[in-house]
Amino acid sequence: MRNPPPPMFTPFALRGMRLENRVVVSPMDQYMAEDGMPNDWHLVHLGSPRRRRRGPGVRRDDLPLARSAHFAGMHGPVNEAQADAFKRIVDFCHAQSGAKLCMQLGHSGRKGSTQLGWERIDHPLESGNWDLSHLHRFRIYPESQAPREMTRADMDRIRTNSCVPRATPNQAGFDMLELHMAHGYLLSSFISPLTNLARDEYGGPIRNRLRYPLELFHAVRAVWPEEKPMSIRIRPPTGAGRPFGGGPARASRAPSRRRASI
């Protein structure tokens, strides 16, 4: 080919999902759900870029990611009503273009029950806070509530709850799942040596710190349709400049080395 397209605009495939290019729209905090339900705001937020691609210019098959609940005003795919509400949005996007949509799932850990992004971000709600559980009893701020330290029973319950509602993203028509293992949320706190001070099989070297996040990944992967891809979001360098384990490149390869097949 005399003038090949830039790699970003070449086709890409993951399992049974085919994209015309490699442009991805990252998840964006909207905080506009009502009682955990997506609504017309999310239809416009996710649907408008899909419709614009029918006009002149390059047609992009993006991968927008809808984020699950961590804070007030966020949504979570946990019941039939939410699946139906998401299906309306996903069906619209699919009808307007070849775009694929990915649902991002995660557990907030100590960063849950906090104010909206344009308020005092990561600070607790002024009222109506819910109980939190986390790897350790670390607070985000001195005035933040101290999370309850997780037990193995808590870890089992999170794993079970992560698998039970996975049918709803598939039922809603999402093309892909992503597990959130970054930004200081629960699974990120297992991976980072700054927040994981465990002295058992879940702490210490990177293979131990990845043990529970990958346990969760494999459990969800087992119930997510085989033909649909699944990914994780990680942030190898921590906020203090220390890598997760031997450098960012090594850390980013660690999940795949532990057989996290997307």
C-alpha positions in Angstrom: 0.0 0.0 0.0 1.5 3.3 -1.1 -0.1 5.4 1.6 -1.0 3.1 4.5 -3.3 4.5 7.2 -1.8 5.3 10.6 -1.9 2.2 12.9 -4.6 3.9 15.0 -7.0 3.7 12.0 -6.4 0.1 11.2 -8.8 -2.8 12.1 -8.5 -4.5 15.5 -10.1 -7.6 16.9 -10.5 -9.1 20.4 -12.1 -12.5 20.6 -15.3 -12.1 18.6 -15.4 -8.3 18.6 -14.2 -6.5 15.5 -13.4 -2.8 15.4 -12.7 -0.8 12.3 -10.0 1.2 14.1 -8.3 1.5 17.5 -9.8 4.8 18.8 -11.2 4.4 22.3 -13.3 6.9 24.3 -12.4 6.5 28.0 -15.1 6.3 30.7 -16.3 9.7 32.0 -17.8 10.4 35.4 -21.3 11.8 34.8 -22.9 11.5 38.2 -26.4 11.9 36.6 -28.0 8.5 37.4 -31.1 8.5 39.6 -31.4 5.7 42.1 -28.7 3.8 40.1 -30.7 4.1 36.8 -29.2 5.4 33.6 -31.5 7.9 31.8 -31.8 10.3 28.9 -28.6 12.1 30.0 -26.6 8.9 29.4 -28.4 8.3 26.0 -27.2 11.7 24.8 -23.8 11.3 26.4 -23.1 8.0 24.7 -25.3 8.3 21.7 -24.4 11.8 20.3 -20.8 10.9 19.3 -22.1 7.8 17.5 -24.6 9.9 15.4 -22.0 12.5 14.5 -19.9 9.9 12.8 -22.5 9.6 10.1 -21.5 13.1 8.8 -18.4 13.9 6.7 -15.0 12.8 8.0 -13.5 9.6 9.3 -15.9 7.1 10.6 -14.7 5.9 14.0 -15.7 2.7 15.8 -15.0 3.9 19.4 -15.3 1.9 22.6 -17.1 4.1 25.1 -17.0 2.7 28.6 -20.0 3.2 31.0 -18.8 3.2 34.6 -20.6 1.3 37.4 -21.5 2.7 40.7 -19.0 4.1 43.2 -20.6 7.4 44.3 -24.0 9.1 44.6 -25.3 9.7 41.1 -23.6 6.8 39.5 -25.2 3.7 38.1 -24.6 0.0 38.5 -25.8 -3.0 36.4 -27.4 -5.1 39.1 -31.0 -5.7 38.1 -33.4 -6.2 35.2 -34.7 -2.6 35.2 -31.1 -1.3 34.9 -30.4 -3.8 32.1 -33.5 -2.6 30.2 -32.5 1.0 30.6 -29.0 0.3 29.4 -30.3 -1.7 26.5 -32.2 1.3 25.1 -28.9 3.2 25.1 -26.8 0.4 23.7 -29.3 -0.4 21.0 -29.4 3.2 19.9 -25.6 3.4 19.6 -25.4 0.1 17.7 -28.2 1.2 15.3 -26.5 4.5 14.5 -23.0 3.1 13.8 -20.7 0.2 14.1 -19.5 1.4 17.5 -18.9 -1.1 20.3 -19.6 -0.4 23.9 -17.8 -1.6 27.0 -19.2 -1.7 30.6 -16.6 -0.8 33.3 -17.2 -2.5 36.6 -15.4 -2.0 39.9 -15.6 -1.8 43.7 -15.0 1.5 45.3 -13.4 0.3 48.5 -12.6 3.2 50.8 -13.4 5.7 48.0 -17.2 5.0 48.1 -19.9 7.1 49.7 -18.3 10.3 48.6 -19.5 13.6 47.1 -20.1 14.4 43.5 -17.1 15.2 41.3 -17.8 19.0 41.2 -18.3 19.1 44.9 -15.6 18.1 47.4 -14.3 15.1 45.5 -13.4 12.0 47.5 -14.8 13.6 50.7 -17.7 11.9 52.5 -21.3 12.8 51.9 -22.7 15.4 54.3 -25.4 12.8 55.3 -26.6 9.4 54.3 -23.2 7.7 54.1 -23.1 3.9 53.7 -20.7 1.5 55.3 -17.4 0.8 53.5 -15.1 -2.1 53.4 -11.5 -2.1 52.3 -8.2 -4.0 52.4 -7.1 -2.0 55.5 -8.7 0.6 57.7 -7.0 3.5 55.9 -9.0 6.8 55.5 -8.7 9.0 52.5 -8.9 12.2 54.6 -8.9 12.6 58.4 -12.6 13.4 58.2 -13.4 10.4 56.0 -15.1 7.4 57.6 -12.8 4.5 58.4 -13.7 1.5 56.3 -14.2 -1.9 57.9 -11.2 -4.2 57.2 -12.2 -6.9 54.9 -12.3 -10.6 55.9 -12.0 -13.6 53.6 -15.8 -13.9 53.8 -16.1 -10.3 52.5 -13.8 -11.2 49.6 -15.9 -14.3 48.7 -19.1 -12.2 48.8 -17.6 -9.6 46.5 -16.5 -12.3 44.1 -20.0 -13.9 44.2 -21.7 -10.5 43.7 -19.4 -9.6 40.9 -20.5 -12.8 39.0 -24.2 -12.8 39.7 -25.1 -9.6 37.8 -22.8 -10.1 34.9 -25.7 -11.3 32.9 -27.2 -7.8 32.9 -24.4 -6.1 30.8 -24.7 -9.0 28.3 -28.5 -8.8 28.4 -28.2 -5.1 27.7 -26.0 -5.8 24.7 -22.6 -4.5 25.8 -19.8 -5.8 23.7 -17.1 -5.9 26.3 -16.4 -5.8 30.1 -13.6 -4.0 31.9 -12.7 -4.5 35.6 -11.4 -1.3 37.3 -8.1 -2.0 39.0 -6.8 1.5 39.1 -7.1 4.9 40.8 -7.1 3.9 44.4 -10.3 1.8 44.4 -10.4 -1.6 46.1 -8.6 -3.8 43.5 -6.0 -1.1 42.9 -5.3 -1.1 46.7 -4.5 -4.8 46.5 -2.0 -4.2 43.7 -0.2 -1.2 45.0 2.7 -1.7 47.6 1.8 1.6 49.1 -1.7 0.5 50.2 -1.3 -3.2 50.5 0.5 -3.9 53.7 -0.9 -7.5 54.1 1.5 -10.0 55.7 -0.3 -13.0 54.3 -0.7 -14.6 50.8 -2.2 -11.3 49.5 0.7 -9.1 50.3 4.4 -8.7 49.5 5.6 -9.5 46.0 3.5 -8.6 42.9 2.3 -12.1 42.4 0.7 -12.1 45.8 -0.8 -8.6 45.5 -2.4 -9.7 42.2 -3.8 -12.8 43.7 -7.3 -11.5 44.7 -7.8 -9.1 41.7 -7.0 -12.0 39.4 -9.2 -14.3 41.4 -12.1 -11.9 40.8 -11.1 -11.5 37.1 -11.2 -15.3 36.5 -14.5 -15.6 38.3 -16.1 -12.9 36.1 -14.4 -14.1 33.0 -15.9 -17.6 33.6 -19.5 -16.3 33.4 -19.0 -13.6 30.7 -19.7 -14.9 27.2 -16.6 -16.6 25.7 -16.9 -14.7 22.4 -16.9 -11.3 24.2 -13.6 -9.7 25.4 -12.9 -8.6 28.9 -10.1 -6.3 30.1 -8.7 -4.6 33.2 -7.7 -1.0 33.9 -4.4 -0.6 35.8 -2.2 2.3 36.6 1.4 0.9 37.0 3.1 4.0 38.6 1.6 4.9 41.9 1.0 8.5 43.0 4.2 8.5 45.0 6.3 7.6 42.0 6.9 4.1 43.1 6.2 1.3 40.6 3.9 -1.6 41.4 6.6 -4.1 41.0 9.9 -3.5 39.2 8.8 -0.8 36.9 5.6 0.2 34.9 6.3 -2.1 32.0 6.8 -5.1 34.3 3.7 -4.2 36.3 1.5 -3.9 33.2 2.7 -7.3 32.0 2.1 -9.0 35.3 -1.6 -9.7 34.9 -1.1 -11.5 31.6 1.7 -13.5 33.0 -0.7 -14.7 35.7 -3.0 -15.9 32.9 -5.5 -13.1 32.8 -6.8 -13.9 29.3 -8.9 -11.1 28.0 
